[in-house]
Amino acid sequence: MSSARDSLKSARRIVVKVGTSTLAHADTGKLNLYRIEHLIREIADLHNAGKEIIFVSSGAIATGMNKLGIRIKPQTIPENQALAAIGQGVLMHIYEKFFAEYGQTIGQVLLTKENAADAHARENSRNSLQAILDMGAIPVINENDAVGVDEIRIGDNDNLSAIVAAMIEAEVLIILSDIDGLYDGNPKLDGSARLIDEVPTIDAEIERMAGGAGTKLGIGGMFTKIQAAKLATANGVTMLIINGSTNGNLRRALSGEHIGTIFPRKVTS
């Protein structure tokens, strides 16, 4: 019955966002190489099938912490900027290695809020992303935490992925989370919490269900995903939240299977 689910089968331009909770082991904070490799293999195969994939990745600060053996995230902006600078290089090296193994070329793009807020910068960013896609490569995007400060940071990569999806006129945004989607309660505390299959309209009740912050490693919890869904759907992009820890979920979602939570795009007349 869901035409929103059916439309996913023909989607060609797709933004995939992965969070720190999917990239790292919860207990140690170290990168989950098994999960990363399987995710990249799935993205590479979708690209081989003719899909245009834009990959938005969190994890630079957490990777920098891991590289330096830091267990508690610093509170100051300069320290986090330094960790992002260190971690981004490590993360991109891993991505380059795995994507190359599956025959794919990637191009790194670092964005700030200024790239989205200023019309000229937005157009330049869009043209850059389009050129990477035209060359048959996969853009790998992260917020430029190494130079960002509170006034210019987008604040989380959920909203960044929605901004990118709107900028590049993607058909679908898929956010990979550490749970199966949006529930009507907290599934970690309430065994009777029910997964919501489709959210046609984001209202106050949906925002209440989203709750507060996410894991200790990441920034964006479910609430930021709902903010991202508002932005994406308003710009004609269908958004999904699915579990990023299960192999094959990307393909299953794009085949129209009822996994995760879907937020259908707003259709303007």
Secondary structure, DSSP 8 states (H G I E B T S, - for coil): --HHHHHGGG--EEEEEE-HHHHB-TTT--B-HHHHHHHHHHHHHHHHTT-EEEEEE--HHHHHHHHHT--S---SHHHHHHHHHHHHHHHHHHHHHHHHHTT--EEEEEE-HHHHHSHHHHHHHHHHHHHHHHTT-EEEEEE-TTT--TTT---SHHHHHHHHHHHTT-SEEEEEESSSS-BSS-TTT-TT--B--B-SS--HHHHHHH-S---SS-S--HHHHHHHHHHHHHTT-EEEEEETTSTTHHHHHHTT---SEEE------
